[in-house]
Amino acid sequence: MSIRRQSIISSIFVYIGFALGLLNTYLYTRGFSTEQYGLIQAFQAFATLMFSFSNVGITYYIYKFYPYYNDNLPPNKNDMITLALVTSMTAFMFVVISGIVFKDFVILKYSANSPEVIYYYNWLFPFGFGLSVFSILEAFAWQLRKSVLTNFLKEVLLRLFATILIVLLFLKVIKDFDLFIKIYAFTYIAIALSLLGYLIATKKIHLTFTRSRVTKKFFKKIVGAVFFIWFGTLVFNIAGVFDTLVIAAVLKNGMANAGVYSLAQNMSSLVFAPQRAIVSAAIPILAQGWKDKDYDKINRIYQRSSINQLIFATAIFLLIWMNFTDGVITFHLKPDYLDARIIFLFIGITKVIDMGTGVNAQIIGTSTFWKVEFISGIVLLLLTIPLNYILTKNFQTTGTAVAGLISITIYNCIRYFFLWKKFNMQPFTIKSLYTLLLGAGCYFICYLLFRNFQGLGYIFLRSIVFITLFATGVLYLKLSPDVLPVWDTIKKRLRIEK
């Protein structure tokens, strides 16, 4: 499948998943306390932290070296996935041991403001283990061009499991929240087993414990590169969840504040949705491009990913921003969630900036310039920890969101200037500016038309008017070379043209 086709199909699954995610968010915010909702988000934050340590650069190893294994070994002698799984699971054992050793430290930091974390501390580990195993299998499946399947599992099936659990809790089949969260802790393991079962059934995965000649040949390069990439990825992932961890530890009623913050995070994740589909389709192509020294192809993917992501991100961000307050009131969410609007503004802008810079992280990550990953990660960590702590202490959850905006903007600037200076690659064109101006124009038209109206009907009307204006502008200005072929296909299917 081409990147365009995989991205489109994956995007469909991603948005189905986010529709389920929105449903779950609604159910959480209506039927759960803010503390319970915050705890669910804390599970994700701690799991990401565990995965960051147990991964030890293995996903990068798969992304970068799979073409060498695939081109030089028959499937039954390819020891890549065996090496990856054994290494990662061994590292996770050290994560568990560290969790036991440092439990008193966690109790010290979280017992006062977020006692829920301490009460369910042991249940964090199966959740983190499932994420770790799934992520390794997912990276391997991407190289097999199975990104559509992995996106279905992670974006749709995982959220569907959560929806089912919520409904069973409401129906009293699951008797209380305590049992709910303990079952929820195994949802990542469920999708990991589903993916493993598929790969085994289709004979796409072969476990061999004999070290191959490719592993022997590249072993020193693998170890050297993986160490630096792992450290860079580790600090990036820590930075990504540090906000939730700081809120829970520092602020009074930490879980309640984390719940409000998480609503803004979850809404902003809609802005980020297309990136996952594009990244999963682009990574194997980028890895092959570096191997073949096809810099034109890499630059083409860089620019197209930038404009495509910027179009989607701008549209979704403005749609949510213009409807945020109306949505909280119309759907009768707890009044506390109105505070999430200003948080969403800063997190949403952060996502737009990250999306607009294209797949810069994946381009660098699949190259031999892994030291840039390491250095940029160090800079991000040095910015994230003090900024998050200081701004959260002084400006509450809004300060946390501002800290993320500053850190991620600088982080992306480092990557942008590296690719520009080193390879004369940069993602922006005049159409990038047109996209932002188009979005701003459509937003102000809708604001002027509907600013005095509220209710479900006006949410739909406001959204339809914005989407129609924005989509028409994208097509008329020909902002993306990938949008027009899709539109032509839609017209043919609907027989709009001869």
C-alpha positions in Angstrom: 0.0 0.0 0.0 1.2 3.5 -0.7 1.7 6.0 2.1 -1.3 8.0 0.9 -3.6 4.9 0.9 -2.3 3.6 4.3 -2.6 7.0 5.8 -6.2 7.5 4.6 -7.3 4.0 5.8 -5.4 4.4 9.1 -6.9 7.9 9.5 -10.4 6.5 9.3 -9.6 4.0 12.1 -7.9 6.8 14.1 -11.0 9.0 13.9 -13.3 6.1 14.6 -11.1 5.5 17.7 -11.3 9.2 18.6 -15.0 9.1 18.3 -15.0 6.2 20.8 -12.5 8.3 22.8 -14.9 11.2 22.8 -17.7 8.9 23.9 -15.5 7.5 26.7 -14.5 11.0 27.7 -18.1 12.0 27.9 -19.0 9.0 30.0 -15.9 9.5 32.3 -16.8 13.2 32.8 -20.5 12.5 33.5 -20.3 9.3 35.4 -16.9 9.4 37.2 -15.5 11.8 39.7 -12.7 14.1 38.5 -10.4 12.1 40.8 -11.3 8.8 39.1 -10.9 10.3 35.7 -7.5 11.8 36.7 -6.5 8.3 37.9 -7.3 6.7 34.6 -5.1 9.3 32.8 -2.4 8.7 35.4 -2.3 5.1 34.4 -1.5 6.1 30.9 1.2 8.5 32.1 2.9 5.9 34.3 2.7 3.2 31.6 4.4 5.6 29.1 7.1 6.2 31.7 7.6 2.4 32.2 7.7 1.8 28.4 10.2 4.6 28.0 12.6 2.7 30.3 11.9 -0.8 29.1 12.0 0.1 25.4 15.8 0.7 25.6 15.8 1.9 22.0 14.3 -1.3 20.6 11.7 0.4 18.4 14.4 2.5 16.8 16.4 -0.6 16.2 13.4 -2.1 14.3 12.7 1.0 12.3 16.3 1.6 11.3 17.7 -1.9 10.7 14.7 -3.9 9.5 15.6 -3.2 5.8 19.0 -4.8 6.4 17.5 -7.9 8.0 14.8 -8.2 5.4 17.1 -7.8 2.4 19.7 -10.3 3.7 17.8 -13.0 5.6 15.0 -15.4 5.0 12.0 -14.9 7.4 12.8 -18.1 9.4 16.3 -16.9 10.2 15.4 -13.3 11.0 16.2 -13.0 14.7 15.2 -9.3 15.0 11.8 -9.7 16.7 13.2 -12.3 19.1 16.1 -10.0 20.1 13.7 -7.1 20.4 11.1 -8.9 22.7 13.7 -10.6 24.9 15.6 -7.4 25.4 12.5 -5.3 26.1 11.0 -7.8 28.5 14.3 -8.2 30.4 14.4 -4.4 30.7 10.9 -4.4 32.0 11.9 -6.7 34.8 14.3 -4.0 36.0 11.5 -1.5 35.8 9.4 -3.7 38.1 12.4 -4.1 40.5 13.0 -0.3 40.4 9.3 0.2 41.2 9.6 -1.9 44.3 12.8 -0.3 45.4 11.5 3.3 44.9 7.9 2.7 46.1 8.6 4.7 49.3 9.7 7.7 47.2 6.5 7.5 45.2 4.5 7.4 48.4 6.3 10.4 49.7 5.5 12.4 46.5 1.9 11.4 45.9 0.3 10.3 49.2 -0.7 13.9 50.2 -2.3 15.2 47.0 -3.0 12.0 45.0 -3.5 9.0 47.3 -5.3 7.1 44.5 -2.0 6.5 42.8 -0.6 4.8 45.9 -3.7 2.7 46.4 -3.5 1.3 42.8 0.3 1.4 42.5 0.8 -2.3 41.8 -1.9 -2.3 39.1 0.2 0.2 37.1 2.7 -2.5 36.1 0.5 -4.8 34.0 -0.8 -1.7 32.2 2.8 -0.6 31.5 3.9 -4.1 30.5 1.1 -4.4 28.0 2.0 -1.1 26.4 5.7 -2.1 26.2 5.0 -5.4 24.5 2.4 -4.0 22.1 4.8 -1.1 21.1 7.5 -3.6 20.1 5.1 -5.8 18.1 3.6 -2.6 16.5 7.0 -1.3 15.4 7.7 -4.7 13.7 4.2 -4.8 12.1 4.8 -1.3 10.6 7.8 -2.7 8.8 5.5 -5.4 7.4 3.2 -2.6 6.1 0.5 -3.6 8.6 0.0 -0.1 10.0 -3.7 -0.3 9.3 -4.1 -3.3 11.6 -2.0 -1.8 14.4 -4.0 1.5 14.2 -7.2 -0.5 14.4 -6.0 -2.3 17.5 -4.6 0.7 19.3 -7.1 3.4 18.2 -10.3 1.4 18.0 -10.2 -1.9 19.9 -8.4 -0.5 22.9 -11.0 2.3 23.3 -13.8 -0.2 22.6 -12.6 -2.3 25.5 -12.8 0.8 27.7 -16.3 1.6 26.4 -17.5 -1.9 27.2 -16.0 -1.7 30.7 -17.6 1.7 31.4 -21.0 0.4 30.2 -20.6 -2.8 32.4 -19.8 -0.5 35.4 -22.9 1.6 34.8 -25.0 -1.5 34.5 -23.5 -2.8 37.8 -22.2 -6.0 36.0 -18.8 -4.6 37.2 -19.8 -3.8 40.8 -17.6 -0.8 41.5 -14.7 1.4 40.3 -12.2 -0.7 42.2 -12.9 -3.7 40.0 -13.2 -1.5 36.9 -9.7 -0.1 37.2 -8.2 -3.5 38.0 -9.7 -5.0 34.8 -8.7 -1.8 32.9 -5.1 -2.5 33.8 -5.0 -5.5 31.4 -6.4 -3.8 28.3 -3.0 -3.2 26.7 -2.1 -6.8 27.3 -5.3 -7.8 25.5 -4.4 -5.9 22.3 -0.8 -7.0 22.5 -2.0 -10.7 22.5 -4.4 -9.9 19.6 -1.5 -8.6 17.5 0.8 -11.4 18.4 -1.9 -13.9 17.6 -2.4 -12.4 14.1 1.4 -12.3 13.4 1.8 -15.9 14.4 -1.4 -17.1 12.5 -0.3 -15.4 9.3 3.3 -16.6 9.8 4.6 -13.0 9.7 6.6 -13.5 12.9 9.3 -16.2 13.5 11.0 -16.7 16.8 14.6 -17.9 16.5 17.2 -17.8 19.2 20.1 -18.3 16.8 22.0 -15.1 16.3 22.0 -14.2 12.6 24.9 -12.9 10.5 23.2 -9.5 10.2 23.0 -9.1 14.0 26.7 -10.2 14.2 27.7 -7.7 11.5 25.9 -4.7 12.8 25.9 -5.5 16.5 28.3 -2.7 17.6 26.5 -0.1 15.4 23.1 -1.3 16.8 24.3 -1.0 20.4 25.8 2.4 19.9 22.9 3.9 18.0 20.2 2.3 20.2 21.8 3.7 23.4 21.7 7.3 22.2 18.3 7.0 20.6 16.9 5.4 23.7 18.1 8.2 25.9 16.7 10.8 23.5 13.4 9.0 23.3 13.3 8.4 27.0 13.6 12.1 27.8 11.0 12.9 25.1 8.5 10.5 26.6 9.2 11.7 30.1 8.6 15.2 28.9 5.4 14.1 27.3 3.9 12.7 30.6 5.7 14.9 33.1 2.9 17.4 33.1 0.4 14.9 34.5 2.9 13.6 37.0 3.8 17.1 38.2 0.1 18.1 38.6 -0.7 15.0 40.6 2.3 15.5 42.9 2.4 19.3 43.3 -1.1 20.6 43.3 -3.7 20.2 46.0 -6.4 17.7 45.0 -3.9 16.5 42.4 -6.1 13.8 40.8 -9.0 16.3 40.4 -6.7 18.8 38.7 -5.2 16.0 36.6 -8.8 15.1 35.5 -9.5 18.6 34.3 -6.1 18.8 32.6 -6.8 15.4 31.0 -10.0 16.6 29.4 -8.0 19.4 27.6 -5.3 16.8 26.7 -7.8 14.3 25.3 -9.5 17.0 23.2 -6.1 18.2 21.9 -5.3 14.6 21.0 -7.9 15.0 18.2 -5.6 17.7 16.7 -2.8 15.2 16.8 -4.8 12.2 15.3 -3.6 12.2 11.7 0.1 12.1 12.7 -0.1 8.6 13.9 -1.6 7.4 10.6 1.0 9.2 8.6 4.0 8.2 10.8 3.1 4.5 10.8 2.9 4.5 7.0 6.0 6.7 6.5 8.6 5.1 8.8 9.4 2.0 6.7 9.6 4.2 3.5 11.9 6.7 5.3 14.1 3.8 6.5 14.4 2.4 3.0 15.0 5.9 1.6 18.0 6.4 3.9 19.4 3.0 3.0 19.0 3.8 -0.7 20.2 7.4 -0.2 17.1 8.7 -1.9 17.1 12.2 -0.4 14.5 13.5 -2.8 12.0 11.0 -1.6 12.7 11.8 2.0 12.3 15.5 1.4 9.1 14.9 -0.5 7.6 12.9 2.4 8.8 15.7 4.7 7.0 18.5 2.9 3.8 16.5 2.2 3.5 15.3 5.8 3.9 18.9 6.9 1.2 20.4 4.8 -1.2 17.5 5.2 -0.8 17.5 9.0 -1.0 21.3 9.2 -4.3 21.3 7.3 -5.9 18.7 9.5 -4.4 20.1 12.8 -5.6 23.7 12.0 -9.1 22.6 11.1 -9.6 20.3 14.2 -8.0 22.8 16.6 -10.2 25.6 15.5 -13.3 23.4 15.5 -12.8 22.3 19.1 -11.8 25.8 20.2 -14.9 27.5 18.9 -17.2 24.8 20.4 -15.4 24.0 23.7 -17.4 26.1 26.2 -20.7 25.4 24.3 -19.9 21.7 24.4 -19.2 21.6 28.2 -22.5 23.4 28.9 -24.6 21.6 26.3 -23.5 18.1 27.4 -23.9 19.0 31.1 -20.4 18.2 32.1 -19.2 19.2 35.6 -18.6 23.0 35.8 -14.9 22.3 36.8 -14.3 21.2 33.2 -14.9 24.8 31.9 -11.4 25.5 33.3 -10.0 23.1 30.6 -10.7 25.6 27.8 -7.7 27.8 28.4 -5.5 24.7 28.9 -6.7 23.3 25.6 -5.7 26.6 23.9 -2.1 26.2 24.8 -1.9 22.4 24.3 -3.8 22.7 21.0 -1.3 25.3 19.7 1.5 23.0 20.8 0.0 20.2 18.7 -0.5 22.4 15.7 3.2 23.4 15.8 4.3 19.8 16.2 2.1 18.7 13.4 3.1 21.5 11.1 6.8 20.5 11.3 6.0 17.2 9.7 7.7 13.9 10.3 11.0 15.5 11.3 11.5 13.2 14.3 11.0 10.1 12.1 13.3 11.4 9.4 16.1 11.9 12.0 15.2 8.7 13.9 15.6 6.5 10.8 18.9 8.2 9.8 22.4 7.7 11.1 22.3 11.0 12.8 21.0 9.6 16.1 23.1 12.0 18.1 20.7 14.8 17.1 17.9 12.7 18.7 20.1 12.5 21.9 21.0 16.2 22.0 17.5 17.5 21.2 16.1 15.1 23.9 18.5 16.5 26.5 17.5 20.0 25.7 13.8 19.1 25.9 14.4 17.5 29.3 16.4 20.4 30.6 13.5 22.7 29.6 10.6 20.5 30.6 11.4 19.7 34.2 12.1 23.2 35.6 9.5 24.9 33.4 6.7 22.4 34.3 7.5 22.6 38.0 7.9 26.4 38.3 4.9 27.3 36.0 2.6 24.7 37.6 3.5 25.9 41.1 2.8 29.5 40.1 0.0 29.3 37.5 -1.6 25.9 38.2 -2.6 23.7 35.2 -2.5 26.6 32.8 1.2 27.0 33.6 1.7 23.3 32.9 0.2 23.8 29.4 2.4 26.9 28.7 5.5 25.0 29.8 4.7 22.3 27.2 4.2 24.9 24.5 7.6 26.5 25.1 9.5 23.2 25.4 8.0 21.5 22.3 8.4 24.6 20.2 12.2 24.8 21.0 12.5 21.1 20.5 11.0 21.2 17.0 13.1 24.3 16.1 16.3 22.2 16.8 15.1 19.5 14.5 14.0 21.9 11.8 17.3 23.8 11.6 19.3 20.6 11.7 17.5 19.1 8.6 17.6 22.5 6.9 21.3 23.1 7.4 22.5 19.5 6.9 20.3 18.4 4.0 18.7 21.6 2.8 15.3 20.0 3.7 12.6 22.1 5.2 8.8 21.4 5.3 7.2 24.8 4.8 6.0 26.5 1.6 3.8 29.5 0.9 0.9 27.1 1.2 1.7 26.6 4.9 1.0 30.3 5.4 -2.2 30.1 3.3 -3.4 27.2 5.5 -3.1 29.3 8.6 -4.7 32.3 7.1 -7.5 30.3 5.7 -8.2 28.7 9.1 -8.2 32.1 10.8 -10.5 33.6 8.2 -13.0 30.7 8.5 -12.9 30.9 12.3 -13.7 34.6 12.5 -16.6 34.2 10.0 -18.1 31.5 12.2 -17.4 33.5 15.3 -19.3 36.5 14.0 -22.2 34.4 12.8 -22.7 32.2 15.9 -21.1 34.0 18.9 -24.5 34.6 20.5 -26.0 31.2 20.0 -25.6 28.0 22.1 -26.9 24.5 22.1 -26.4 21.2 20.3 -28.0 22.4 17.0 -25.7 25.4 16.9 -22.6 23.3 17.6 -23.5 21.2 14.5 -24.3 24.3 12.4 -21.2 26.2 13.5 -19.1 23.1 12.7 -20.7 22.4 9.3 -20.2 26.0 8.2 -16.6 26.0 9.3 -15.8 22.6 7.6 -17.5 23.7 4.4 -15.6 27.0 4.2 -12.3 25.4 5.1 -12.6 22.4 2.8 -13.6 24.6 -0.1 -10.6 26.8 0.5 -8.2 23.9 0.7 -9.5 22.5 -2.6 -9.7 25.9 -4.3 -6.1 26.9 -3.2 -4.8 23.4 -4.0 -3.0 23.4 -0.7 -2.1 19.7 -0.7 -1.1 17.4 -3.6 -2.7 14.5 -1.7 -6.1 16.1 -1.1 -7.1 16.6 -4.7 -6.6 12.9 -5.8 -8.8 11.9 -2.8 -11.4 14.5 -3.8 -11.4 13.3 -7.4 -11.9 9.7 -6.2 -14.8 10.8 -4.1 -16.4 12.7 -7.0 -16.1 9.6 -9.2 -17.6 7.3 -6.6 -20.5 9.7 -6.0 -20.8 10.4 -9.8 -20.5 14.1 -9.3 -18.5 14.4 -12.5 -18.8 12.5 -15.8 
